[in-house]
Amino acid sequence: MDAFFHSARSKTGTKMNSTFFTEAYAQLTVADLEAYHRAVFLNMEGELAAQKRVEYYRGVLRHVGQNVTIGGSVRFVNPQWISLGDNVQVHDRCTLIAQSEKGITLAEGARLKHGVYLDTESATTGYITIGKRVYIGTGCCLHGHSGLEIGDDSLLAQNITITPYSHKFADPQKIIYAQGGHQRKVTIGRDCYIGMNVSVLWSADIGDGAVIGAGSVVVQPIPPYAVAVGVPARVVKKRGETVVADSKLPSSRTAVPPVY
């Protein structure tokens, strides 16, 4: 690797100076040096860097509770509108974008795993509220155009998308982007379990205690304690039942396989 850098050439074919960045560093102003060191601490591993990140964000975010963990390469946009409760964990490479003063709130014990993306989208109506002890798995992409609320103790597996907006496209003479869209607040109840690779669309809420099977596309409201699977997602039983709820599915005496 060192040999590669030492032999690197510019676009003109001229061999690059092996001390190029060292010389550039020497030219930094005081403000540049602070930006440089900030970038280092916000991205590096290690206990000291983790501690300094939390100290720094206490003076930048709207609120930072006790025993908060903020990983490396985390990006906060409009941090003055973002609140982290006690014992919140924001893992490496998460992105939180608060486009309105309603902002993003993570309640006590909420966990965002690697690479979670939160964006309130709208500068007037957008917000995201994540309840206590909610787990949001790696790669989830959650939006809050008119609001997204997730109840306490809910579990979201990997690569889930929740988008409270859908483009209109009825007029083929107009570009889709110019036709506006459907938009509403989406609510995920408390103690829900949403399997990996699920998509929840603008027209769907999920009731308390509901379970959504992996790979499902949720386009309509799911009642409390229902188990729903498929594209589009259909309720197949209630939690605690051992029979399916639809005669078009396997026999009513056949247990639903564990595909969640």
Stockholm file with secondary structure:
# STOCKHOLM 1.0

chainA/1-260         MDAFFHSARSKTGTKMNSTFFTEAYAQLTVADLEAYHRAVFLNMEGELAAQKRVEYYRGVLRHVGQNVTIGGSVRFVNPQWISLGDNVQVHDRCTLIAQSEKGITLAEGARLKHGVYLDTESATTGYITIGKRVYIGTGCCLHGHSGLEIGDDSLLAQNITITPYSHKFADPQKIIYAQGGHQRKVTIGRDCYIGMNVSVLWSADIGDGAVIGAGSVVVQPIPPYAVAVGVPARVVKKRGETVVADSKLPSSRTAVPPVY
#=GR chainA/1-260 SS CHHHHHTCBCTTSCBCCTTHHHHHHHTCCHHHHHHHHHHHHHHCCSHHHHHHHHHHHHTTSSEECTTCEECTTCEEESGGGEEECTTCEECTTCEEECCSTTCEEECTTCEECTTCEEECCCSSSCCEEECTTCEECTTCEEECSSCEEECTTCEECTTCEECSEEECCCCTTSCGGGGCEEECCEEECTTCEECTTCEECTTCCBCTTCEECTTCEECSCBCTTEEEETTTTEEEEETTCCSCSCTTSSCTTSCCCCCC
#=GC SS_cons         CHHHHHTCBCTTSCBCCTTHHHHHHHTCCHHHHHHHHHHHHHHCCSHHHHHHHHHHHHTTSSEECTTCEECTTCEEESGGGEEECTTCEECTTCEEECCSTTCEEECTTCEECTTCEEECCCSSSCCEEECTTCEECTTCEEECSSCEEECTTCEECTTCEECSEEECCCCTTSCGGGGCEEECCEEECTTCEECTTCEECTTCCBCTTCEECTTCEECSCBCTTEEEETTTTEEEEETTCCSCSCTTSSCTTSCCCCCC
//
